Amino acid sequence: MFWLLQSGCSSPVTPKAEVPLQEKTEMAESPIKEERLQTEEISHFTIPKVLEQKTTVTQGISQAKKILSPKLAPGDTIRIDVVDEKEFSGSFVISHHGTIIHPIIKEVLGQGKTVEEFTKELKEKFSAYLVDPVVNIAVTWVDRKVYVSGGQKKLEVINLTPNQAITATQLLMNSGLPEDADLAEIYITRNLPGQREQKIVIPMQEIIETQNWDKDVVIESGDFIVIPKSSKVYIHGKVVKPGVFSISKKEPLSLWNLILLAQGPMNEADLEHIKILRQNNTKMDVRIVGVSVHGAMPLEANDIVLVPSAIESVVTIYGEVKKPGTIPVSKNTRLSTVLALAGGLTEYASNWIEILRYTPDGKTEKFSVHFKKILAGEKDQDIELKPGDVIHIAASIF
């Protein structure tokens, strides 16, 4: 596959032969540290279609405003022809340092440059020896590999058509994004010759919303794209749709907005005695708030919001149970009954169960009991619950 350019020309000339689509290839040596690869599962796939240089992006992204040009990378073979100057001409392979070694002008950096940029630089260097040299370049491109990590210990290797130019946003929208991706925190790590590893932030959320393509970044061979998982908050109790919702560092989520995301409160919801559970080092803090005063309060990652009922006595159970949520209780209801109504523990549950109780004087009491002792019939472990109690079953670390 070749790319031809003559100095002074404004656009590339490609041969008429059809360019083959991307093919799956075996994973070659990558710039990623070997030990990193050994700890991550690797899968291969290719972009579903070749994007034109004036590219478009699927799933609602409009046409890009700029024409992209592919950049040279280690392994590419450069055929340099200087008209009537054989000693300046020849074929050169870009080394892993990103350079070629020319017999006259010595070491020249090619990695990261377009063919037009590299041709212009060669002409400038040759001009120290020749009068108005005419420089022609042909490139034989090597396969391009880009590495994408979705934050779940799985590494994906994307093979690009060698002379294909594509931006980070276009690449990720075509190859697919995880549902829990934090679009405001995506970044690229890139190794350039003679430089420290670069971290390049891709404001993908802003790019998609504003169509500001100037903030997008053209992918280079060997780039490692990291897609962080968005943080989560949880809401249970008397809302229409309890569940898990994403939260972004750059766009804080307020208590009231979380309730709206859960499709609003139910008629019997007590919005002035909402419990917010927040992990503080090794302990769980419980705070009771009302939306009339604290509705705009920003939530933090992993907060658990419990919206109680104003007309019935309930306890809330969450964590490693099969049916988390609120459960009505009456006088003398014991923990074993609530565990049964919650469908029992999951296979990942710890045997230790925590009960948090908010007292009228504003303090939080904490009880820890052992599930196997409850099964053995020990009454002091199968404690009697009170309305408003919060039951937490953590995941076992073994």
N, C-alpha and C positions, 0 to 999 in steps of 0.2 A: 504494500500500500504506500503510495507516494504523495508528497505534497510539493509542488513546484512553485518557485517564486524567483523572479528576476528583480534585481535592485532597480528602484524607480517605478515599479508597478504598484498599483494601489490595492489589488485584490489577488487572492490565490487562484492558481489554475490547477484543476484536478483532472486526472486522466479519465477517459470515458468508460473504462472498465468498471463494472458494478462493484460497489463496496460491500463486502460480506457483513452480515449482521454479527452481533456478538455471539460467541460460543462459550459454553461452559469449559473452564480449564481447571487443571489441577492447581492447587494453591502453591505458588512459588514463594521463595524467600521474601519476606516482607520487612519493612523498616520497624515493625513492632518487635519489642523484645521477646526472645524465644520463650522465656518463662511465662509471659503473658498469654501466649498462644496455648501453652500446655494446660492452662487452667480454664480455658473457655471452649465451649462447644462451637464448632465451625460448620457453617452451611454455605453453599454456593448458589447463587442465582444470577441471572442477567437481566438487564433492563429490557422490558417487554417490547420496546420499539426504539429505533434510532431517531433521535431528535435532530431536526435540521438546525443549521447554524443560527438562523433567526428562529429561535425555539419558541414552542408553546408548551404550557404546562397543563396537565389534565386536572380534573376536580376543581374547576372554577378559577384557576389562575389565568389571567389574560396574557396576550402575547407580549413577550419581552421587548423592551424598547431598544436594545442594543444588540449588535451582531457579535457573537462570541467567536474567538479564535482559539484553537487548541494550543497547548504549550508543550514545549520539548521536555523530555524526561530521560533519566538514565536508561541506557539500552537502545535508544533511538540511533539509527545510522544516518549521518549527514553526508550527502555527496555535494561537495563544493566545486563548482566550475567557474574559474575566472577566465574570461575570454582572452585567448592568445597568451595565457600565462600558466603553463603546465606546472611549474614549480610551486605555484600557489594553490593548485587544485588537488583534489584527492577525496577519499572517503574516510570518515572519522566516526567513531562510536562514542556517544556521551557516556562517560564513566560514572561509577557510583558516587563520585564527588560532584557530579553535575557538569563536568567540563570536557572539552576536547583538547588534545595537544596537537597544535599545528607546527610544522617544522620551521616556519618563519616568524609567525606572530605569537608562538608559544601557547600558553594555556588561556582558553577562552571559556567563560561560563555560558552554558546553554540552557541548563535546567530552569524551568519557570518562565522562559521567554517564548513569545510567538515566533513563527518562522519569519515574519516580516521584521520583528525587532532584532532577531539574530542576524538576518541578512544585512540590515542597516549597520549593526555593530561591526560585522566583518568588513564591510565596505570602508568604514571609517578607519579601521586598523590597517587595511591594505593600502589606504591612501597615503600612509607614511612611506610607502615604497613605490607605489604606482600612481600614475596620473589618471584620475577619473576611471577607476577600475569598474568593469561590468561583472557583477557577481550573480551567478545562478545557483540555486539550492534545490536539491531533491531530498526528501526525508522518507526513510523506511521506518515506520512506527512500530514499536513493540506494544504488546498488550498492556492496557492500563488496569490497575487494580485499585479499588477504593474499599476501605474497611469501615463498617458501620456497627456500632455497639448500641443496642437498645436498652441497656441497663438491666438485663436479665441474664448476665453471664453467657450470652450467646453472641458470637461474632459472625457477621455476615460479610462475605467477600463479593463485591460487585465488579463484574468485568465490563469495561466500557469499550466501544469501538475506538481503536487507537487515535484516529483524528477527530473524534467527537468532542466538542466543547459543551459543557453543561454546568449549570450553577448548583450550589448545594440545595436550594429550595426545589429546583426542578428535579434533581436526582431523588430527593426524599419523597416528593409527592408522587413520582412515578413508581418508585419501588415499594412505597407503603410505609406509613408511620404507625407505631404502636398507639393504641387508644389512650394510654396514660402518658403520652409524651408531653413534656413541658416545652412548648414551642418557643418560649421566651429565653430558654437557657441552653439551646443547642450550640455546640461549638466544634471546631476542627482543631486537631493537633497536626502540625506540619513540620517536617524536618527539611531545612534548606542547607546547602553546602556552606560550611564555615560559620554557621549561625546556631544559636541555641534554639531548642524546640519552640515553635510559635503556637500560641493559643489564639484562635480567631473565633470570636463570638458571631453567630448567625442570628440576627433578630427576626426569625422566621415569622412569628406572629405579626409583627409590624409590616414585614414585606408583603404578606398575603393580604392584610387589611388595607394597606395604602398603595399597593402596586409600585412601591419605590424600589426599583431594581438596582439602583446604584448601591444599595446596602447589601445586595447579595454578593456571593463570592464564587468565582469560577473554581471548580474542583480541579486539583492536580493529582497526578498519579502518586499513590502512596499515602494520600490523605487518610486520616483516621477521624471519622465523624462520631461524636458522642451525643446520644439523645437521652438526657436525664429524664427520669420518671418524675411526673408532677407529684407534689405532696398531696396528702389526703386529709379530709375531715369527715367525721361520721355523725349522723343524726338519727336518733331513735325516738320512739314514743308517738305522741299524738300529732303527727303530721301526715299529709296525704300519701307521700311517697318516701318513707325512711330509706336511708341508704348511704352510699359513699360518694363524696364529691371531691373534685380536684381543686387545689388551691395553688396560686402562683405567688412567688416572692414579690414580683413587680405589680401584681394586682391583688391586694389583700381582700379577703372575703369577710364581710361583716356577719354578725349573728343573724340579723334580719334577712340579709340576702341569702344566707344558707337556708333559712326557713322557706323563703320563696322558691329556691331551687328544688326543695322537697315538695313543691306544689302547694305550699301554704299550710297553715294550721288547721286541724280538725275543729269542729264546733266545741268539743269538750276540752280543748287544750287549755292548760293553765300557763299563760305566757308571762306571768310575773314570778314564777318559781322554777325557771329553767335551770337545770344543772349543767355545768360545763366541767368535764373531767379533763385534767391536763397533767401529763407526766412531768414530774419535776425531779430530775436525777433518779433516785431509786424509789420515790414515793409518788402516789397519785393524789393530786390536789383536787378538791371539789369546791366549786364556787356556784352559789345560787344567784341568778340575775333575772331581771325583768326587761322585756323589750322596750318598755316605755322609757327607761333610763339608759339601758345598755344595748339597745338595738344596733347602734353603729359600731359597737366594739369589734375590733378586728380579731379574727380567730387565728390560731397558730396550727402548724402542721401536726396532725395526729390528735387534735382535739376531738373529744366525744361530747356531743350535745344531746341532752335528754329532755324532751318536752313532756311534762307530766300531764295527767288528767285532773281536771278540776272537780269531777263528779264521782270518781271512783278511786278506791284505794289500789295502788299498783306498786310493783317493784320492777326494776329494770335489770335485765340480764344481757350481757354481751361477752364477746370473746369466742372461745372455742366451744360453742354449743350449736346445735343444729338449727334452732329457731330463735335467734336473738331478738330482743325487743322488750315490750312491756307486758307484764302478766298480772291480772287482778289477784289480789290476796284478801283474805278475810282474817278474822281473829284466829290465832293459833296455827296459821299456815307455816309449815316448816320448809327448810331449804330443799329437802329431798323432793317435795311435791313440786316446787318451782322448777327444779332440774328436770323432772319428768315432763312437765308441761312445755319446757323448752326443747324437748326432743332428745335430751341426753347430751353427753359430751361427744365431741368429735374424736377421731383417732389421734389427733395431735395435741389434745388437751393435757395440761399439767394436772397432777392430782391435788395440787393446792388451789383452794378457792378463796377469793377475797370478797368480803362484804364491807361496803362503805355506808355509813349511816350519818346523816346530817342532823344534829341535835338542835333543839329550839334556841339554845344559847349561842349558836353560830359555830360550834365546833364540829369536827369530823371524827367519828369513831371508826376504827378499822378492826375487823375480825378476820382471822385466817383459820380455815378448817381443812381437814384432809378428806378427800373423796372416798378413799378406801375405808376409812374409819366410819364414815356415814353408812357405807354398804354393810359394814360389820355390825351396825345397830347401836353405835355409841351415841347416846342422846345429846351429850354435850357438844358433839360435832354437828349434829343435825339441828341447827339453832332455829328458833322461832323468828320469823321475819316481821318487819314493820313496814307500813306504807312509806314509800320513798326510798327504801333501801336500794342500793346499787350492787349488783353481783358481777364480779369479773373473774373469768376463767382464762388464764394466760396459756400460751402455747408452751409445750414442754421443750426444753433446750436439748433433750437427748432423743 
